[in-house]
Amino acid sequence: MDRTHLLLTKLCEDIEKQLKPKLHGSMEALIGGYLPQVWVFETETGACRVFIDTEGYARVSAGADRDRDVTLRWRFEALAKVLESRNRDSIEPGDYPDVVVHTDKGRAAFNYLKKEIGL
């Protein structure tokens, strides 16, 4: 398992901790409407897919889907650094990923979760 996959697996664990309680409370109707989500993280070393299902479970797999909500393209080292630190301060000035939002629900989810990633 490569470094990006491992770092995204940790991110998925944290996303699950945030989403699952909200999917069984007063926020269920609001958040549930934005799931499932497919995000693809692409670097020069390859791509990983993050899938978040309607129950709030998140998982990582190698490769990329054609149908996706968000694509994040960035240099491997920069992506790894921000995923490890989860802090925007770790990003060099002027160095930011190319984020392509493919769906409205992807835009909403990215705006909600980008701080969790460190962006």
Sine and cosine of phi, psi and omega as CSV:
sin_phi,cos_phi,sin_psi,cos_psi,sin_omega,cos_omega
0.00,0.00,0.77,-0.64,-0.05,-1.00
-0.99,0.13,0.14,-0.99,-0.09,-1.00
-0.88,0.48,-0.69,0.73,0.01,-1.00
-0.87,0.49,-0.69,0.72,0.00,-1.00
-0.87,0.49,-0.69,0.72,0.01,-1.00
-0.90,0.44,-0.69,0.72,0.00,-1.00
-0.92,0.39,-0.62,0.78,0.04,-1.00
-0.94,0.34,-0.51,0.86,0.08,-1.00
-0.89,0.46,-0.67,0.74,0.05,-1.00
-0.90,0.43,-0.66,0.75,0.05,-1.00
-0.86,0.51,-0.68,0.73,0.01,-1.00
-0.87,0.49,-0.65,0.76,0.03,-1.00
-0.87,0.50,-0.68,0.74,-0.01,-1.00
-0.94,0.35,-0.62,0.79,0.05,-1.00
-0.89,0.46,-0.69,0.72,0.03,-1.00
-0.85,0.52,-0.68,0.73,0.00,-1.00
-0.87,0.50,-0.56,0.83,0.01,-1.00
-0.99,0.17,-0.67,0.74,-0.13,-0.99
-0.98,0.20,-0.71,0.71,-0.13,-0.99
-0.82,0.58,-0.73,0.68,0.02,-1.00
-0.88,0.47,-0.56,0.83,-0.02,-1.00
-0.96,0.28,-0.39,0.92,0.02,-1.00
-0.99,0.14,-0.09,1.00,0.03,-1.00
-0.84,-0.54,0.44,0.90,0.00,-1.00
-0.66,-0.75,-0.44,-0.90,-0.07,-1.00
-0.93,0.37,-0.31,0.95,-0.02,-1.00
-1.00,-0.01,-0.03,1.00,-0.10,-0.99
-0.80,0.60,-0.76,0.65,-0.06,-1.00
-0.91,0.42,-0.63,0.77,-0.02,-1.00
-0.94,0.35,-0.81,0.59,-0.07,-1.00
-0.95,0.32,-0.64,0.77,-0.03,-1.00
-0.84,0.55,-0.48,0.88,0.01,-1.00
-0.93,0.36,-0.26,0.97,-0.01,-1.00
-0.99,-0.16,0.05,1.00,-0.02,-1.00
-0.93,-0.37,0.49,-0.87,0.05,1.00
-0.98,0.21,0.24,-0.97,0.03,-1.00
-0.79,-0.62,0.61,-0.79,0.15,-0.99
-0.80,-0.60,0.88,-0.48,0.05,-1.00
-0.88,-0.47,0.64,-0.77,0.04,-1.00
-0.88,-0.48,0.78,-0.62,0.05,-1.00
-0.96,-0.29,0.90,-0.43,-0.06,-1.00
-0.90,-0.43,0.70,-0.71,0.11,-0.99
-0.71,-0.70,0.05,-1.00,0.04,-1.00
-0.92,0.39,-0.22,0.97,0.01,-1.00
-0.99,-0.13,-0.09,1.00,0.02,-1.00
0.59,-0.81,-0.21,-0.98,-0.06,-1.00
-0.71,-0.70,0.53,-0.85,0.12,-0.99
-0.78,-0.63,0.56,-0.83,0.00,-1.00
-0.94,-0.34,0.75,-0.67,0.11,-0.99
-0.93,-0.36,0.83,-0.56,0.01,-1.00
-0.89,-0.45,0.80,-0.59,0.07,-1.00
-0.90,-0.43,0.88,-0.47,-0.09,-1.00
-1.00,0.03,-0.01,-1.00,-0.08,-1.00
-0.94,0.35,-0.24,0.97,0.04,-1.00
-1.00,-0.09,-0.04,1.00,0.00,-1.00
1.00,-0.03,0.10,0.99,0.06,-1.00
-0.98,0.18,0.69,-0.72,-0.01,-1.00
-0.84,-0.54,0.67,-0.74,0.01,-1.00
-0.59,-0.81,0.39,-0.92,-0.04,-1.00
-0.91,-0.41,0.61,-0.79,0.14,-0.99
-0.61,-0.79,0.38,-0.92,0.02,-1.00
-0.96,0.29,0.51,-0.86,0.07,-1.00
1.00,-0.08,-0.17,-0.99,-0.09,-1.00
-0.62,-0.78,0.56,-0.83,0.11,-0.99
-1.00,-0.05,0.49,-0.87,0.14,-0.99
-0.94,0.33,-0.67,0.74,0.03,-1.00
-1.00,0.06,0.89,-0.45,-0.05,-1.00
-0.50,-0.87,0.37,-0.93,0.02,-1.00
-1.00,-0.08,-0.58,0.81,-0.03,-1.00
-0.60,-0.80,0.63,-0.78,0.16,-0.99
-0.85,-0.53,0.77,-0.64,0.06,-1.00
-0.87,-0.49,0.91,-0.41,0.00,-1.00
-0.94,-0.34,0.75,-0.66,-0.03,-1.00
-0.29,-0.96,0.29,-0.96,0.09,-1.00
-0.90,0.44,0.59,-0.81,-0.05,-1.00
-0.83,0.56,-0.76,0.65,-0.06,-1.00
-0.88,0.47,-0.65,0.76,0.01,-1.00
-0.92,0.39,-0.69,0.72,0.02,-1.00
-0.89,0.46,-0.72,0.69,0.00,-1.00
-0.88,0.48,-0.67,0.74,-0.02,-1.00
-0.89,0.46,-0.71,0.71,-0.02,-1.00
-0.95,0.30,-0.56,0.83,0.05,-1.00
-0.93,0.37,-0.55,0.83,0.05,-1.00
-0.94,0.33,-0.68,0.73,-0.09,-1.00
-1.00,0.02,-0.46,0.89,-0.10,-0.99
0.80,0.60,0.61,0.79,-0.08,-1.00
-0.67,-0.74,0.80,-0.60,0.01,-1.00
-0.87,0.50,-0.47,0.89,0.00,-1.00
-0.89,0.45,-0.32,0.95,0.01,-1.00
-0.98,0.20,-0.14,0.99,-0.01,-1.00
-1.00,0.08,0.77,-0.64,0.07,-1.00
-0.90,0.44,0.58,-0.81,0.06,-1.00
-0.81,0.58,0.75,-0.66,0.01,-1.00
0.99,0.14,-0.10,0.99,0.00,-1.00
-0.97,-0.23,0.95,-0.31,-0.02,-1.00
-0.63,-0.78,0.55,-0.84,-0.02,-1.00
-0.92,0.38,0.37,-0.93,0.16,-0.99
-1.00,0.07,0.94,-0.33,-0.02,-1.00
-0.96,-0.27,0.86,-0.51,0.04,-1.00
-0.92,-0.39,0.87,-0.50,0.02,-1.00
-0.99,-0.14,0.84,-0.54,-0.08,-1.00
-0.99,-0.12,-0.36,0.93,-0.04,-1.00
-0.67,-0.74,0.35,-0.94,0.06,-1.00
-0.90,0.44,-0.64,0.77,0.01,-1.00
-0.93,0.38,-0.50,0.87,0.09,-1.00
-0.92,0.40,-0.65,0.76,0.04,-1.00
-0.88,0.48,-0.73,0.69,-0.01,-1.00
-0.89,0.46,-0.69,0.72,-0.01,-1.00
-0.92,0.39,-0.67,0.75,0.02,-1.00
-0.88,0.48,-0.70,0.71,0.02,-1.00
-0.88,0.47,-0.55,0.83,0.01,-1.00
-0.97,0.25,-0.64,0.77,-0.14,-0.99
-0.98,-0.19,-0.12,0.99,-0.09,-1.00
-0.88,0.48,-0.53,0.85,0.05,-1.00
-0.93,0.36,-0.54,0.84,0.05,-1.00
-0.89,0.45,-0.56,0.83,0.02,-1.00
-0.98,0.22,-0.51,0.86,-0.04,-1.00
0.93,-0.36,0.28,0.96,-0.01,-1.00
-0.98,-0.22,0.00,0.00,0.00,0.00
